[in-house]
Amino acid sequence: MREEILLKKLQDGEEGALEQLIQAYYPDILRYCIWHAPDPHLAEDAAQETFLKAIKYLGACRFSGKMKAFLYKIALNTCRDMQKSKWAKRVSLDKIGTELPYKEKGFSEAEEMLAIRAYVRELDELSSEIVLLRFRQNLKLREISEITGLPVRTVQSRLRAALKHIKQEVEGGNCSE
């Protein structure tokens, strides 16, 4: 398997292995961090920090898991840590105002993404994370299970409940179970 070969190269300190790791996973990790960060620059910081920590942890211990899940776990913890410190001063969407005077190409898609993000953020932290990993990062339930440490069936039921909640919110109903 390609992932196992890359891991072996990294652990052996082979030249170019780090570049291969970054090329293979950086876009996905950055996209994941963008979801959590209040702006793209902080997301880039979080993604870079994720890879620095991954390299540190790979060198410090004999890693034997899945690289993708390993990186997402680090990214999740990095984003959480940064939210506690650097990202604490977020600007509320309510403060921005309801009407923006100018519409640019792609603006509707951005508005829709903000609405979806708002619905997902209303979920509890774990359910929000599961929805993000499944639909924004296109991970399989098995991979989400590895990242969260939950059984696959639990991930599946949490995802189903979260989607039901979002559907009720979108349709204007209240979710009161």
PESULMO-V931435 format. One record per residue. N is the residue number from 1. PHI is phi in degrees with one decimal (* if undefined). OMEGA is omega in whole degrees, -180 to 180 (* if undefined). NEAR is the number of other C-alpha atoms within 10 Angstrom. Layout:
{{N;PHI;OMEGA;NEAR} {N;PHI;OMEGA;NEAR}}
//
This chain:
{{1;*;-176;5} {2;-58.7;-179;7} {3;-61.8;180;14} {4;-66.6;178;13} {5;-66.1;179;11} {6;-61.8;178;19} {7;-60.0;180;20} {8;-62.7;179;15} {9;-61.5;179;17} {10;-61.9;-178;20} {11;-68.2;178;17} {12;-84.3;180;11} {13;72.4;-178;12} {14;-66.3;-180;11} {15;-62.4;179;10} {16;90.2;-178;11} {17;-67.9;179;18} {18;-64.5;178;17} {19;-62.6;177;10} {20;-62.7;178;14} {21;-60.2;-178;19} {22;-65.2;179;13} {23;-62.2;-177;11} {24;-73.2;-170;14} {25;-119.0;-175;15} {26;-57.8;-179;18} {27;-57.8;180;12} {28;-68.7;180;18} {29;-66.8;178;25} {30;-62.7;179;20} {31;-60.0;177;17} {32;-63.7;-180;22} {33;-68.1;178;26} {34;-60.0;179;19} {35;-61.5;-176;16} {36;-87.7;-172;23} {37;-90.6;178;22} {38;-75.7;175;17} {39;-152.6;-176;13} {40;-61.1;-179;15} {41;-66.5;177;11} {42;-68.3;177;18} {43;-64.9;177;22} {44;-62.7;176;18} {45;-58.4;-179;16} {46;-64.9;179;28} {47;-64.5;179;27} {48;-64.1;177;19} {49;-61.6;178;16} {50;-58.8;-179;25} {51;-70.5;176;20} {52;-62.5;179;12} {53;-66.1;-180;16} {54;-61.2;179;18} {55;-63.8;179;15} {56;-61.0;-178;11} {57;-69.3;178;14} {58;-64.1;-180;15} {59;-76.4;-175;14} {60;-83.9;-177;10} {61;-144.4;178;9} {62;-86.0;-180;9} {63;-75.1;-179;14} {64;-137.4;-178;11} {65;-98.8;178;12} {66;-88.5;-177;14} {67;-61.4;-177;17} {68;-60.7;179;18} {69;-63.7;178;18} {70;-58.7;-179;17} {71;-66.2;179;21} {72;-66.0;177;25} {73;-62.2;179;19} {74;-64.9;180;22} {75;-61.3;178;25} {76;-59.4;-179;20} {77;-66.7;178;14} {78;-64.0;179;20} {79;-63.4;178;27} {80;-62.9;179;15} {81;-62.8;-179;13} {82;-69.2;177;18} {83;-63.2;180;16} {84;-69.1;-177;11} {85;-111.7;-172;10} {86;-67.9;-171;13} {87;-96.2;-175;17} {88;-62.8;-177;10} {89;-98.0;179;10} {90;-85.5;176;11} {91;-93.8;179;10} {92;-71.3;177;8} {93;-61.9;178;10} {94;-64.0;-179;7} {95;-73.9;-179;7} {96;-71.2;-179;9} {97;113.8;-176;8} {98;-89.0;-177;8} {99;-115.6;173;6} {100;-102.1;-171;7} {101;-72.3;-172;5} {102;-125.7;177;6} {103;-115.8;-178;8} {104;-112.3;178;6} {105;-56.0;-179;7} {106;87.5;-177;8} {107;-64.7;-180;11} {108;-60.9;179;11} {109;-64.3;179;10} {110;-66.0;177;11} {111;-60.6;-180;11} {112;-63.1;179;11} {113;-63.4;178;12} {114;-64.3;178;13} {115;-64.9;179;13} {116;-62.3;180;13} {117;-58.9;180;15} {118;-63.7;178;13} {119;-63.8;-178;18} {120;-66.8;-179;21} {121;-70.5;176;14} {122;-73.5;179;14} {123;-72.5;173;17} {124;-65.2;-172;10} {125;-56.5;-178;10} {126;-67.2;179;14} {127;-64.5;177;21} {128;-59.6;180;20} {129;-63.9;180;19} {130;-64.1;178;24} {131;-62.3;179;22} {132;-60.0;-178;21} {133;-64.2;-178;19} {134;-75.5;-171;17} {135;-100.0;180;10} {136;-87.1;-179;14} {137;-100.8;179;16} {138;56.8;178;13} {139;-87.4;177;17} {140;-79.4;-180;12} {141;-57.1;179;19} {142;-61.9;179;15} {143;-67.0;178;18} {144;-63.3;177;25} {145;-59.4;179;19} {146;-64.5;-177;18} {147;-70.0;-176;20} {148;-85.8;-177;17} {149;79.5;179;11} {150;-97.3;173;13} {151;-63.6;-178;13} {152;-56.7;-180;17} {153;-62.9;178;12} {154;-67.0;177;12} {155;-59.1;-180;22} {156;-61.8;-179;17} {157;-69.9;177;12} {158;-64.6;179;17} {159;-65.1;180;21} {160;-61.3;180;14} {161;-65.3;179;14} {162;-65.0;180;22} {163;-66.5;176;18} {164;-63.6;179;13} {165;-62.5;180;21} {166;-62.0;180;21} {167;-60.4;179;15} {168;-64.1;178;14} {169;-66.0;-179;14} {170;-63.6;-180;13} {171;-78.6;175;9} {172;91.5;180;9} {173;-89.1;176;11} {174;-99.1;179;12} {175;-93.6;-179;11} {176;-135.9;179;6} {177;-109.4;*;4}}
//
